[in-house]
């Protein structure tokens, strides 16, 4: 029988998108409680050691963090298992680098390099609108923010643009047909496309139909869709490939081109 919260995580049980090998030990870093769920986050130790290669060991990661060199969403973080998640901005001032955490079309976290101007804001999905004490309106977002007195036009599932320095809403995008969205869950994770229509299912999950830039259409649940702007003007820089999922054959042909092989060689 369990006594208290779990404090360990075995390597084989760690999320697949962390891409940890099986043979480098028994354990994996367990993310601290924070704004993102355990299986939807990337601890800073994996980000700095495994992705950016700025450290070789956990001790070196801790030494970097204790110098207060790493900021997540504009705040210094010294916890090596702090959970950074989708759309978080990671800044390292010493190297003058800023990254936004996004997904590739295989559902893995990508550190998208961004400029200083883009690092001043982040996008948040509105989970719910509430009325608090004295009937003061406030909203909650996907990264556990609570923002009071939002624009009355902002509704649930819309995306708000939050200025990191002040925590205030500077812009918002409606969740509607014609908006550009990224999929953040399910089989189509990381794909980007335009919302075509919404199927309402009372008592079940609403289904959203989306069309990507090359004309492929797919469907997913409402909760998996994160609006990122309009087709002509996305609010954030997209990862390599612009969220277009390639087939196994497309990937094979691309690999061939890089290696200088012809399709005839492949058939033989």
C-alpha positions in Angstrom: 0.0 0.0 0.0 1.4 3.4 -1.0 2.4 5.8 1.7 2.6 9.4 0.5 3.5 10.7 -3.0 5.8 8.9 -5.4 9.3 10.3 -5.5 10.9 8.1 -8.1 10.5 7.3 -11.8 12.0 4.3 -13.6 13.7 4.8 -16.9 11.4 2.3 -18.7 8.3 4.1 -17.4 9.5 7.6 -18.5 7.7 9.3 -21.3 8.8 8.0 -24.8 9.3 11.6 -26.1 12.1 12.1 -23.6 14.1 9.6 -25.7 16.1 8.1 -22.9 18.1 5.0 -23.6 17.4 1.8 -21.6 21.0 0.9 -20.6 22.2 4.1 -19.0 20.8 3.3 -15.6 17.6 2.3 -13.8 16.2 5.7 -12.9 14.9 8.8 -14.7 14.4 12.3 -13.3 10.9 12.6 -12.0 9.5 16.1 -12.8 8.5 18.2 -9.7 4.9 19.2 -9.3 4.4 22.3 -11.5 2.4 23.9 -14.3 2.5 20.9 -16.6 1.7 17.2 -16.2 4.4 14.7 -15.7 3.9 13.0 -19.1 3.4 16.4 -20.9 6.6 18.1 -19.7 10.4 18.0 -20.1 12.5 18.4 -16.9 15.3 21.0 -17.1 17.9 18.3 -16.5 16.9 16.5 -19.7 16.6 19.8 -21.6 20.2 21.0 -20.6 22.0 17.6 -20.6 20.3 15.5 -23.3 19.0 18.1 -25.7 21.3 21.1 -25.6 24.4 19.1 -24.4 25.5 21.9 -22.1 26.2 19.4 -19.3 27.4 15.7 -19.1 26.0 14.9 -15.7 23.2 15.8 -13.3 25.7 17.6 -11.0 26.9 19.8 -13.9 23.2 20.7 -14.6 22.7 21.6 -11.0 25.8 23.8 -11.1 24.5 25.7 -14.1 21.1 26.2 -12.5 22.5 27.4 -9.2 24.3 30.2 -11.0 20.8 31.4 -11.9 21.6 31.3 -15.6 18.4 29.6 -16.8 14.9 31.3 -17.0 11.6 29.6 -17.8 8.9 32.1 -18.9 11.0 35.0 -17.6 11.6 33.5 -14.1 14.9 32.0 -12.8 14.5 28.3 -12.1 17.0 26.4 -10.0 15.1 23.1 -9.7 16.7 20.6 -12.1 13.5 18.6 -12.3 11.3 21.7 -13.0 8.7 20.7 -15.6 8.9 22.9 -18.7 6.1 22.3 -21.1 4.4 23.2 -24.4 4.9 26.8 -25.5 7.2 27.6 -22.5 10.1 30.0 -23.2 13.5 28.9 -22.0 16.1 31.7 -21.9 19.8 31.4 -21.3 21.2 35.0 -21.1 24.9 33.9 -20.9 24.7 32.4 -24.4 22.1 34.9 -25.6 19.7 32.1 -26.6 16.0 31.7 -26.3 14.0 28.6 -27.1 10.3 27.8 -27.3 9.1 24.3 -26.5 7.0 22.9 -29.3 6.2 19.5 -30.8 7.4 17.9 -34.0 5.1 15.7 -36.0 6.2 12.6 -34.1 5.0 14.0 -30.8 8.5 14.9 -29.4 9.5 18.2 -27.9 11.5 20.5 -30.1 13.5 23.4 -28.9 12.6 26.0 -31.4 15.1 28.9 -31.4 13.5 32.3 -31.2 14.7 35.9 -31.2 14.6 38.3 -28.2 11.4 39.9 -29.4 9.5 36.7 -29.6 10.8 35.6 -26.2 8.9 38.4 -24.5 5.5 36.5 -24.8 3.9 33.1 -24.8 0.6 31.7 -25.9 -1.8 30.1 -23.5 -5.0 28.2 -24.1 -8.0 29.3 -22.0 -9.3 26.3 -20.0 -12.2 27.9 -18.2 -13.8 31.2 -17.3 -14.9 31.8 -13.7 -16.5 34.4 -11.5 -14.7 34.8 -8.2 -15.4 36.8 -5.0 -17.4 39.9 -5.5 -18.2 38.5 -9.0 -14.7 39.3 -10.3 -14.2 37.5 -13.6 -11.0 35.5 -14.1 -9.8 32.7 -16.4 -7.5 29.7 -16.0 -5.0 28.6 -18.7 -3.3 25.4 -19.8 -0.1 26.3 -17.8 -2.0 27.0 -14.5 -2.1 30.8 -14.8 -5.0 32.7 -13.3 -5.6 36.0 -14.9 -8.2 38.5 -13.6 -10.4 40.8 -15.6 -9.8 39.3 -19.0 -11.3 40.8 -22.2 -15.0 39.9 -22.3 -14.5 38.6 -25.9 -12.2 35.9 -24.7 -14.0 32.5 -24.3 -13.0 28.9 -23.3 -10.6 27.2 -25.9 -9.4 30.6 -27.3 -5.7 31.4 -27.2 -4.3 34.4 -25.4 -1.0 36.1 -25.9 0.6 36.8 -22.5 3.4 39.3 -21.9 5.8 37.4 -19.7 7.2 40.5 -17.8 3.8 41.7 -16.7 1.6 38.6 -17.0 -1.0 40.6 -18.8 -3.0 39.6 -21.9 -1.9 41.6 -25.0 -3.8 39.8 -27.7 -6.1 36.8 -28.3 -7.2 34.5 -31.1 -10.7 33.0 -31.3 -11.2 29.3 -31.5 -13.2 29.2 -34.8 -13.2 27.8 -38.3 -10.4 29.4 -40.3 -7.9 29.7 -37.4 -4.5 28.0 -37.5 -4.0 25.4 -34.9 -1.3 22.9 -33.6 -2.3 19.5 -32.2 -1.0 18.9 -28.7 -2.3 15.4 -28.0 -3.4 12.2 -29.7 -2.1 10.5 -32.8 -1.8 13.7 -34.8 0.4 15.5 -32.2 2.6 18.2 -33.6 0.6 18.6 -36.9 -0.4 22.2 -37.9 -3.5 23.0 -39.9 -6.5 25.2 -40.4 -9.7 24.4 -38.5 -12.4 23.4 -41.0 -15.3 22.5 -38.8 -16.5 21.4 -35.4 -18.8 18.4 -34.7 -20.7 18.8 -31.5 -21.4 15.6 -29.5 -23.6 16.2 -26.5 -22.3 14.1 -23.5 -19.1 13.1 -25.4 -16.1 14.7 -27.0 -16.5 17.4 -29.7 -14.5 16.5 -32.8 -12.5 19.1 -34.8 -11.7 18.6 -38.5 -8.4 20.2 -39.6 -6.8 20.6 -43.0 -3.0 21.0 -43.3 -1.0 23.1 -45.8 -0.7 20.3 -48.4 -4.4 19.5 -48.3 -4.5 16.4 -46.0 -7.5 16.4 -43.7 -7.7 14.8 -40.3 -9.8 14.9 -37.1 -9.1 15.0 -33.4 -10.8 15.9 -30.1 -11.4 19.4 -29.1 -9.1 19.2 -26.1 -6.1 18.4 -28.4 -6.4 21.6 -30.5 -4.3 24.7 -29.6 -4.9 27.8 -31.8 -1.7 29.6 -32.7 -3.0 32.4 -35.0 -4.3 32.9 -38.5 -3.1 30.9 -41.6 -1.4 34.1 -43.0 0.1 35.2 -39.7 0.9 32.6 -37.0 1.8 34.3 -33.7 4.9 32.0 -33.1 7.7 30.6 -35.2 7.0 27.0 -36.2 9.5 24.1 -36.1 11.2 22.7 -39.2 8.6 21.2 -41.6 5.9 23.6 -40.4 3.9 20.9 -38.8 3.3 18.8 -42.0 3.4 15.1 -41.3 5.4 13.1 -43.9 4.7 9.5 -44.9 7.4 6.8 -44.4 8.1 7.0 -48.2 8.5 10.8 -48.1 11.0 10.5 -45.3 12.8 7.7 -47.2 13.1 9.9 -50.4 14.4 12.8 -48.4 17.0 10.6 -46.8 18.0 9.3 -50.2 18.5 12.9 -51.5 20.7 13.7 -48.6 22.8 10.6 -49.1 22.9 11.2 -52.9 21.3 7.9 -53.8 18.8 7.4 -56.7 15.5 5.6 -56.5 16.8 2.9 -58.9 19.4 1.9 -56.2 16.5 1.5 -53.7 14.5 -0.8 -55.9 17.5 -3.1 -56.5 
